[in-house]
């Protein structure tokens, strides 16, 4: 092989057919029209602190692997919090930013992070990139490289290459071959089953109905409406309009077809709330929620119960509703370990990060075990 590494300042530097030829799954967030769409909609730009810097491995002129990545000038929108690391760098008189980030922007969903030819070993490709990253970091004066929410093959290869693994807990729903929603609830303890059914009834009692529709059935008006919901949620939480622009909702998401879905809640006169989902062949991903008015239990119905029913109906095996949210436990979402991998250029700080991640893992394991004890299933109470 005649291997060379090319740094790409845009996903558009690789034609969409060539990019998609290297995709090994239906994971929606690695589609060319998603990654390039974030650039086109001005969500991932130098101005937003997400400068595209995709790494393309070539054999001669042929692209054989692409590692989507960004140069970050801050740590927002990542869901793996490293602000304390940035503070440590500053105290030592060093710059933590820019750093190199391999992740899906604004999306804490575990999945593939590397596109490659099917005949090549993914583990060996990760080792190749791990060997090349230090040279890239030296050339661009980067402090570190971070791979967020990778799959196990990638995580194990990166650990073997010397990267440190950091763990977190998310709450995921798993489809144990349920026939319908009542079949799912049959596994609950009686009191908790009644509480969940009461929540669903409460939505109907307020005159609300919720309809989950795939992208092919959605209109520009639907996307305009949801963009408003999205902005209102971020305005309440943080005083700004969110990371994603109007163009992303109105122009990029419609390109994804039925890999994107909207659950819209209606009071009989107008839509008052909504939740955004993505899907692939076996997993549903819950992303954003917003409303114009607060209603009892509507968030649970729109963001969780509609998703669970969809997974059962479509035969999907897992529902990843996003980061955080311990209230998901009592609704049947199981505490699930997610991981990230970290390479640090500076040796002393690399050792410190390694110790930190090892110590943190013990606390994460204890927290996961404690959270398991709060699950609503009958066996959790035995």
Secondary structure as the mmCIF struct_conf table of DSSP 4:
data_model
#
loop_
_struct_conf.conf_type_id
_struct_conf.id
_struct_conf.beg_label_comp_id
_struct_conf.beg_label_asym_id
_struct_conf.beg_label_seq_id
_struct_conf.end_label_comp_id
_struct_conf.end_label_asym_id
_struct_conf.end_label_seq_id
STRN STRN1 UNK A 3 UNK A 8
BEND BEND1 UNK A 9 UNK A 9
HELX_RH_3T_P HELX_RH_3T_P1 UNK A 11 UNK A 13
BEND BEND2 UNK A 14 UNK A 14
HELX_RH_AL_P HELX_RH_AL_P1 UNK A 16 UNK A 21
TURN_TY1_P TURN_TY1_P1 UNK A 22 UNK A 22
BEND BEND3 UNK A 25 UNK A 25
HELX_RH_3T_P HELX_RH_3T_P2 UNK A 28 UNK A 30
BEND BEND4 UNK A 31 UNK A 31
HELX_RH_AL_P HELX_RH_AL_P2 UNK A 32 UNK A 40
TURN_TY1_P TURN_TY1_P2 UNK A 41 UNK A 42
BEND BEND5 UNK A 43 UNK A 45
TURN_TY1_P TURN_TY1_P3 UNK A 46 UNK A 49
STRN STRN2 UNK A 50 UNK A 52
STRN STRN3 UNK A 54 UNK A 59
TURN_TY1_P TURN_TY1_P4 UNK A 60 UNK A 61
STRN STRN4 UNK A 62 UNK A 67
STRN STRN5 UNK A 70 UNK A 72
BEND BEND6 UNK A 73 UNK A 74
TURN_TY1_P TURN_TY1_P5 UNK A 76 UNK A 77
BEND BEND7 UNK A 79 UNK A 80
HELX_RH_AL_P HELX_RH_AL_P3 UNK A 83 UNK A 91
TURN_TY1_P TURN_TY1_P6 UNK A 92 UNK A 93
BEND BEND8 UNK A 98 UNK A 98
STRN STRN6 UNK A 99 UNK A 102
BEND BEND9 UNK A 103 UNK A 103
TURN_TY1_P TURN_TY1_P7 UNK A 105 UNK A 106
STRN STRN7 UNK A 115 UNK A 116
TURN_TY1_P TURN_TY1_P8 UNK A 118 UNK A 119
BEND BEND10 UNK A 120 UNK A 120
HELX_RH_AL_P HELX_RH_AL_P4 UNK A 122 UNK A 140
TURN_TY1_P TURN_TY1_P9 UNK A 141 UNK A 141
STRN STRN8 UNK A 144 UNK A 148
BEND BEND11 UNK A 149 UNK A 149
HELX_RH_AL_P HELX_RH_AL_P5 UNK A 152 UNK A 160
TURN_TY1_P TURN_TY1_P10 UNK A 161 UNK A 162
HELX_LH_PP_P HELX_LH_PP_P1 UNK A 163 UNK A 163
STRN STRN9 UNK A 164 UNK A 174
BEND BEND12 UNK A 177 UNK A 177
BEND BEND13 UNK A 179 UNK A 180
HELX_RH_AL_P HELX_RH_AL_P6 UNK A 181 UNK A 185
TURN_TY1_P TURN_TY1_P11 UNK A 186 UNK A 187
STRN STRN10 UNK A 188 UNK A 188
HELX_RH_AL_P HELX_RH_AL_P7 UNK A 190 UNK A 205
TURN_TY1_P TURN_TY1_P12 UNK A 206 UNK A 207
STRN STRN11 UNK A 209 UNK A 214
HELX_RH_3T_P HELX_RH_3T_P3 UNK A 215 UNK A 217
HELX_RH_AL_P HELX_RH_AL_P8 UNK A 220 UNK A 238
BEND BEND14 UNK A 239 UNK A 240
BEND BEND15 UNK A 243 UNK A 244
HELX_RH_AL_P HELX_RH_AL_P9 UNK A 246 UNK A 247
HELX_RH_PI_P HELX_RH_PI_P1 UNK A 248 UNK A 252
HELX_RH_3T_P HELX_RH_3T_P4 UNK A 253 UNK A 259
STRN STRN12 UNK A 260 UNK A 266
BEND BEND16 UNK A 268 UNK A 270
STRN STRN13 UNK A 271 UNK A 279
BEND BEND17 UNK A 281 UNK A 282
STRN STRN14 UNK A 283 UNK A 291
BEND BEND18 UNK A 292 UNK A 293
TURN_TY1_P TURN_TY1_P13 UNK A 296 UNK A 297
HELX_RH_AL_P HELX_RH_AL_P10 UNK A 298 UNK A 300
HELX_RH_PI_P HELX_RH_PI_P2 UNK A 301 UNK A 305
HELX_RH_AL_P HELX_RH_AL_P11 UNK A 306 UNK A 314
TURN_TY1_P TURN_TY1_P14 UNK A 315 UNK A 315
BEND BEND19 UNK A 317 UNK A 317
STRN STRN15 UNK A 318 UNK A 320
BEND BEND20 UNK A 323 UNK A 323
HELX_RH_3T_P HELX_RH_3T_P5 UNK A 326 UNK A 331
TURN_TY1_P TURN_TY1_P15 UNK A 332 UNK A 332
HELX_LH_PP_P HELX_LH_PP_P2 UNK A 333 UNK A 333
STRN STRN16 UNK A 334 UNK A 344
BEND BEND21 UNK A 345 UNK A 346
HELX_RH_AL_P HELX_RH_AL_P12 UNK A 347 UNK A 372
TURN_TY1_P TURN_TY1_P16 UNK A 373 UNK A 374
STRN STRN17 UNK A 377 UNK A 377
HELX_RH_3T_P HELX_RH_3T_P6 UNK A 378 UNK A 381
#
